[in-house]
Amino acid sequence: MLVAILGSIAVACSGSAGRSSAKPRTTGNTGPSTTAAGATVPSALPEGAAPGTTVALGLPVDGVTRTYRLHAPAALDPGRPAPLVVVLHGANGNAARVELRYHWNPVADRDGFFVVYPQGSLDQWNAGLDSRVDDDVSYLTALLDHLENTFPIDRTRVYVAGMSNGAAMAYRIGCALSDRVAAIAPVEGSSPGCEPSQPVSMVVVHGLADQTVTFAGAQRSLTAWRGYDGCPADAQVQQDGPVTHSAWAPCAAGTAVELYTVDGGGHEWPGSSPPLPGHDPPSPDLDATQVIWDFFRLQARP
């Protein structure tokens, strides 16, 4: 067993938009002390991890050290495990940049959940299961195993959100780990073509002016997932200016599927900031992070 060595790095909204300059450190396990949903979980943060900060870490997987950034919430209820949100960057993106731009950390600090930002090999995700490159299902499975055994995480409330190529990977993990993930949130992406073995809740966010991943493709993925989840045919629809919210529920096993579309929104996480040169401007009409968390917080595995 590896010895846990953690170095904490305070994160502020004024931080760098590029890669972390901190060298990721390899972590091991901390002994569990409490039980949630039949599984033992640690009762507190391991030594060196401070509430309200982010640690840059590494994890050996299949002979390669994969890296990630983990944000611990500012307030944890002692003895009570907290939810975990996995946020996957898009192709040519990176973990540090999405941590800065998508603003998950303030929401996590306010509502008490962990956020992990994994780093894809070559800045992308192998959602198509190409055998010539790293197996990201193996990596993300190992990462969940490690985090659940090391940090006080509620195993019934694990969620995955992703942007573009990261959205495709969110679909892939929703399929591969449908027995572990409570909900997924693909943003500006579509499914790589997979089916979960059991229902998994999903909320989709998509700009109608996205020319990189068109809404037509995203809609096909959404329709297929509604079928997997056994959702009703008709949606409850609400419109607020350029934002349309559609909800299908109840679906099988208490799951739900929802969709937020943004008229005029392009290929970018709505509500993110600062804007990136050469990218579509983020839509100011929807806070994707907040609506995703509002959906996630209502979903839990039995």
N, C-alpha and C positions, 0 to 999 in steps of 0.2 A: 504494500500500500504506500502510495506517495505521501509525503509529509505536506500538509497544507501550508502554503506560503502565500499570503495575500498582501497586496499593496493597494491602498485606497487612493483614489484620485478624485478630488472635488470637481463637480461639473457645474458650470454656470452657463447661462444662455449666451454669454459673450465669448464662449470658448471657440477654439479653432473649428472650422468646418471641414477640415481634412482628416487624415489619419491621426490616431493617437501617437504621440512620441514616446509614450511609456511602453517599456518592454513587457509583453504579457508574461505572466508567471504561471507555472503549472500548479494545479491544486489537487488535493486528495479529499478524503472523506472526514467528516466529523461525526462522532457517535450519536445515534438517534436517542431521543428521550421521551417523545410523546407519540400519540397515535391519532391519525385522522383517516377516516374511511377504511379502517382495517389495516392501514400501512403505517409503520413507524416513521416519524420525521424528527429532525433535530428541533430542539426547543428554542434555540437562539442563533444569532449570527456567529459564525466561526471567528476566532481571534483575528483581528486585523481588518475586518470588514465593518465599516461604520455606517449607521443609518443616515440616509440622505446623501450618500456618495456613490460613485461608480468605481468599480475595480476592473482593470484590464487583465484578463487571465488567459491561460492556455490549457488545452486538454489533449493528451495523446489519444489519437483515434486511428486505428489501422496503420500504425507506424509513422503517423504524421501528427505534429502538434498543431491543432486547430485553435484559433483564437476567438474570443468573445469579450463583450463588455457587459457587466452585470450591475444594475442599479438597485440598491436596497432602499426601501421606502424610509422616509424620515421618521415615521412612527410605526412600530410594530406592537401588536397586542401580545404580551408575553404568554407563551404556551399555546397560542392560537396560530396555526399556519396561515400564510397569506397566498393569494392567487399569484400566478406567473403569466406574464404576457411576453411572447417571443416576437420580436420585430425583425423582419428580414428585408435587407436593402435590395435595391434593384441592380441590374447588370451595370457594371462600371461604377457602382456605388461602394460605400463602405460603412462599417458599423458606427464609427465616430460621427460621420456626417449625418446619418439618420437620427442618431441620438440628439444631436444639436437641433436639427431642423423640424422634427416631427413633434417635439414637445411632449413626449410621454412622461418624462421624469417628474414634472410638476404635478401631473395628474396622479402618478403613483405615490408621490409624497402626501398628497391630500387624502387619497382614498386607501392607502395602505396595501400596495401590491408590488411585487418584484417585476422588473423589466430586464430582459436579456436581449442583447444585440449581437447575434453571431456574425462572424465574418466569412463570406464565401471564398472559396479558392479562386484565384484569379479574378476576384471581385464579381463573381457571379455564382448562380446556383445550378446544380445538375438536376433540374426538375424532370428532364427527359430520360434520366437513368442511363446516360451514356457510359459504357463500361471503360472508356478510355480515360476518364477523369475521375476525381474523387467522388466517393459515394456519400452524398449529402444526407440521405435518409439515415445511413449508419451514423454519421456525425451528429445529426440533431437528436437521434435516439439516444446516443451515448451522452450527449449534453443534458438531456432531460433526466436521464438516470443519475448523472452526477449531481445536478442541481438539487434534485429531490432528496438525495441522500446527504447533502451537505448543508442546505439552507432550509429554514422552516417554511416549506412550500406546500400548499393545499393541492394534493394530487387530483382532486376532483374538479379543480378550477384552473386548468392549463389551457392557454389560448395562443393562437398563432396568427399574426397579421403580416402582410408583405406587400411590397410595391413592385408592379411590373413582373420581372423575372422572379422577384421574391414572392409575388402573388401566386405565380405558377407553383413555386415551392410550397407555399401555404396549402394549396390544393393537394399537392403530393403528400404532405405530412398529414393532412386531414384524412386522406385515403389510407396511408400506410399505418398510421397510429390512431385509427378511429376508436380504438378501445381506451385511449389515453387522453385525447384532446377533446375539450368540451365545445369549442367553437373555433372557426377560422374567419379571417377577414381579408379577402383578396381585394387590393386596390389597384385599379388600372391594369388588370391582368386577366388571364383566362386559364382554364384547366389544361394540363398537359395530356389529359386523357386517362383518367383513373376513376375507380369507383370505391367508396368506403365499404367496409364489411358490415357496418352498422351506422345508423343515422348520426350525423354531426351537425350542429347548428352552424349557420353561416350568415354573415352580413357582407354584402358587396358594395363597394364605392367606385363609381365610374363617371368620368366626364364624357359628355356626349360629343364633344369635339376632339376626342383623343384619336389621332391618326396613326399612332404607333401600335396600340392594341385597340381595335375598333370596338364600339359598344356591341355590334352585332356578334362578334366572337365572345365577348363577355356574357352576352345574353344567352347564347347557346350553352355555355358552361353553367350558368345559373339555372336554366330550365332543366338540365340534366340532374343537377344537385337536388332540385326540388323533387324530382322523381325518386332519387335515392332516399330522400328523407320522408317520402310519402306525404307531401304537403297538399293542402287543398288547391284546387285549380284557380280560384279567384283570390286576388290580393285586396287588402285594405290599403287605400292610396290616399296620401296627403300631399299637398303641394304648398310650398312656401317660396314664392318668387321663382328663382331658377332651379330650386332644389325640389325633387320629387322623391318621396319616401313610400316604398311599397313593402308590405309585410304579408307573409304567408304563414299562418299558424291557426290551430296547432298542427304540428307535423308529428311523425312517428316518434315514440319514446320521449315525448315532451320537448322535441327540438323545434326550432323556428328558422326561417330563412327570410332575410330582409335585403332590400336594395335601396341605395341612395344614388340618384343620378343628378348631375350638375350640368344644366344647359350652358354651353360655352366653355365648359371645363376641358382642359387638355390633358396631356400625359404627365401629370404631376400630382403629388399627394395634396389634396385640398386643405387649405389652412396652414400649410408648412411655410416656414420662413427661416433664414432669408432666401430670396430667389437664387437660382443657380444660373450663371451665364450659359447660354446655348440651350437651355431647357425651356419648356413651356412654363409660363407664369403660373404659380399656384392660385387656384380659385379662392377668393376671399369669402365666397358665399356659403362655405361649409367647413366646419372644423372636423375633419375626418377622424382625428384621434379621439375627440370627445364622443362622437356618435358611435364609434367602434367600441369604446369602453362602456358606454351606456348599454350597448347590446351585450357585450361580454359578461358584464357583472350580473346579468340575469340568467346566465347559462351555467350549469354544473352537471357533471356526470354523477350517476347514482353512487 
